[in-house]
Amino acid sequence: MNTPRPQAVQGPGHTLLLILGATALTFALSFIPFASVLTYPVRLFSTFIHETGHILAALLTFGSVKSMTVHLDTSGLTYTAGGLRFAISSAGYVGTALFGALMLLGARSERTARWALGLTGALILGVTGLFAGEGSNIPVFLGLGVAGAAGAVLFKQRTTAGLGLKLGLGALAGVALLGVTGWLLATHGLLTWALGLTCGAALLAGAWFARERAARFITAFLGVQVGLDALKDVFGLIGLSQIPHVHTDAVNMAQSYGLHPIVWAALWSVMSLVLVGGALAFLVVDWRRQAKRSSPA
């Protein structure tokens, strides 16, 4: 008698395989010449997450956010006012590690992976629209609105509009986009806006259109990459904290609460290790528990 084969269940064991694959890809890229060109956007993304941690901590502790910028050298800067300084300064490095841990956990199923990608994409778009750049974003929205409206009319009337109208609408859209670009260059927000819009839209598209395995792998890869970046950055902060006149989040904490910056950097290192390691330990324990349940008595 033929016994039907049981269908494969993509549970905790499959999640660990995804994470191992994402980790292998991350380390492989570190040994490939010029692969830094490929990982550079992910480094910028990690910086965006770092600065978003500062923003969320400021808002959650009843402070305000003045601006947020990401720079070409993968550094970032966020200006806040009020709020709890301890939480705001800590939320950059620790928040990035927490994001990496949550993305690792999000890769456990198709549903959680899609939610993780979608919520992250929406958050990035919201942060971009509200805080990216050092000036008001009202001109940006007005310019994009004018360009979008002109483009929509041009697309709708593409077969009936005369040449003059088409040229006029195209010129209007072009001038509006040039105005937006000039404003963002003047307010140091062009890279931040480009990064935020690209990453936010890509993550929303992944949440909506990617196949199950692709969605889960993207989530796992971002979790591994951002988690490793968080650990690398916070360990690097320990070295920077020993250099005089270098302004860092640890220096902010030392100025506000005392203790040497290296103490704060070491504390954040431990917290980051606990977060990322805890997520991995949970996945391993979950896998072993499921394995015991499925094994014959």
N, C-alpha and C positions, 0 to 999 in steps of 0.2 A: 504494500500500500504506500502510495506517495504521500509524504508528510509535507504540508505547505511550509515554506520558509517564512520565519517571522520577519516582518518589515524592520528595517534599521531605524532605531530611535536616535535622533540627534539631540542627545542630552548633555550632561556635564562633560563626559569624555570627549565628545565632539567639540565642545567649547575649548577644552584644553588643547586639542589639536589645532584649532584655529589660532589660539594664542601662541602656541609653539611655532606655527607657520609664520605668523606676523613677526615674532621675535627673530626667527631665522632670516626673514627678509630684511629686517632692520639691521641686523649685524652684517649681512651680506653686502648691503649698500655701503656700509662703513669701510669695506675693503675694496670696493670697485672704484677705479680712478674716475674722477670727475662726477661721482655719484652724488656729491654734495649739492650739485645743481638740482638733482631730483628731490633731495630731502630739505632743501632751503625753504620751499613753501611750507613744509610741515613745521620747521623751526619758527617761521613767522606766525603760523597758526598757534603754536605753543605760547608765543609771546602774547598773542591776542587773548588767549585763555588766562594767562597770568594777569594781564591788566584788567580783564573782566572780573577776576577774583577781587581785586581792589575795589572795583566799582560796586559789586554786589555787597561787599562788606560795609562800604560807606553808606549805601542806601538802607541796608538792614539795620544799621545802628543810628539811623535818623540823621545822617550827614547828607551832603550834597556833592555832586560831581561836576567839575568845571570843564574838563576836557580829557581826552585819551588819544595818544598817538603811538603808532608802531613805526620803527625806523628801519632803514635798509640793513643796518648792521645787526638786526634781530633784537635790538634793545627796545624798550617801551617806556612810556612816561604817562602817569595819570595824576591829575591834580584834583584833590578833594578838599572839602571844608567841613568842619564839624565831625560828628560821628565818633566812634571809639577807635582811637589810634592803634591800640593793641590789635584789634581785629582787622583793621584796614591794612596795616603793614604786614601782618602775618598771612593775609589771605592770598597774596601773590604766589608765593612758593607752595604753601600748604594747599591752597585752592587748586593749583595746577595738578598736584599729586592726587588730590581728591577727585578731580575730573578724570584723570587717567584710571583710577581705581573704579570709578562708576562706569566708565566705558568698558572696562574689562568685564564687569558684572553684567553690563548690558548686552554683551555678546552671547549670553546664555541661551537666548531664543530669538526667533524671528521677530516676535512682537516687541520684546524689550529693545532689540537692536534698532528697529524702526523708530520707536519712541525716543531712544537716545539720540539718534541722528536728527530726527525732526525737531526735538526740543533744543538741541544745540544749535541747529541752523536758525531757528526762530530767535533764540537768545542773541546770537551773533548779529543778526540783522537789526534787532532792536537796539543793541548797544551801539552799533554803527550809526544808526539814524539819530540817536539821542546825544551821543557823546563824542563821536570821532572828530578829530580836528580841534584846532585851538580857537575857532571862531564860531559864530552862529551858523547853524545848519539850515536856517530858513531859506537863504539864497540857493542852497543846493536842492532843496525840495522844489522850490519854484522853478529852477532851471530844468530839473528832470521832468517836472510836470509839463512844462511848455514843450520840451522835446518829445515827451511821450504823446502828448495830445496832437502835435503836428505829425508825428509818425503814424498815429492811429488814423487820422483823417486821410493822410496820403495813402495808407494801405487800403482803406475802405473805398477811396475814390480813384484807385490806380488805373482803372479801365476807362473812366469817364472824364477825369479831370484833364484840363488843358495843360500844355507844356508850361505856361507861365505859372499856373497854380502849383504844379509839381515842383518847379524850381523855387518858388516862394516858400512853400512848406519845408522843402529840403534845406533851404538857407536858414530858415527860422530854427529848425531843429539843430543845425550845425552851430549856429551862433549861441544857442542856449547851452549846448554841450561844451563849447569852448569857454563860455562864461563860468560854467560849473567847474571846469578844469582849472581855470585861472584862479577862481576863489579858493579851491582846495589847495592849490600850490601856495597861495599867499598865506593860508592858515595852517600849513603843514599837515594837511589831512588827506592828501591824494592817495598815498600808499595805504593808509588805514581804511579809507573808504573802498578802494579797489579790493583789498584783502577781505574786508568784511562782507561786501556784496558777493564776491566770488565764492568764498567759503560757505556763507550762509545759504546761497542758492544751490550750491553743489550738495550740501548736506540734506537740504530739503528734497532735492531731486533723488538722492540716494535713498532717503526714507520712503519716498513714494514709488519710485520706479525700479530700484535694484531688486534682483532676485534674492531669495532668502540667504543663500550662502554668501553672495556678494555683500549684502547688507551686514551680515554678521562678521565677515572678514574685515570690512571697512571699520566697523566698530572696534573689533579687536586690535587692528593695526593702529588706530588712533589712540586706543588705550595704552598699548605698548609704547608707541613713539612718544606720546605726551608724558607718560609715566617715567620713562627713561630720561627724557629731557628735564623733567622736574627734579629728578634725583641728581642728574649731572649739574644742573644749574645751582641747586642748593648746596651741593658739595663744593662747587666752585666759589660760592659765596663765602665759604669758610676761608679760602685763600685771599679773596678780595678784602675780607674784614680785617686782615692784618696789614693792609696797605693804607698809610695815612692819606687823608684828603680824597678818598674815593667815596662818593655818596651812593649808598645802597639802602635797601629797606632795613637791613640790620642796623645801619647807622641811625636811621630814623627812630628805631626802637631804643637804641642806646641813649639818644638825646632825650627821649620822652620818659623812659622808665629806668635808666641807669644800666649797669652791667656792660661789659665789653661787647661790641658787635659780634665777635666770634661766638659768644655764648648764645646769642639769639640765632645765629646761623646754625650752630650745632643742634639747638632745640628744634628748629624747623627741619633739619636733616632727619632727626629721629622720628618726628611726626610724619614726614613724607614716607620714610621707610615702613612705618607701621601701616599707613594707609594702603600703599601699593602691595606690600607683603601680605597684609590682612586680606585684601581682595583675592590674591592668588591662593592663599591658604584656604579661604572659604570655598573656592572653586575645586581645590583638591579634595577637601573634606566632603563636599557635595558629591563629587564623582565617586569617591570610595563608598559613600552611603548608598548611592544608587546602584553601584556594582554589587554590593552585598544583597540588596533587595532582589536583584535580577538573577543572582546565582542560585542554582538548584540546592535544595535543603540537603 
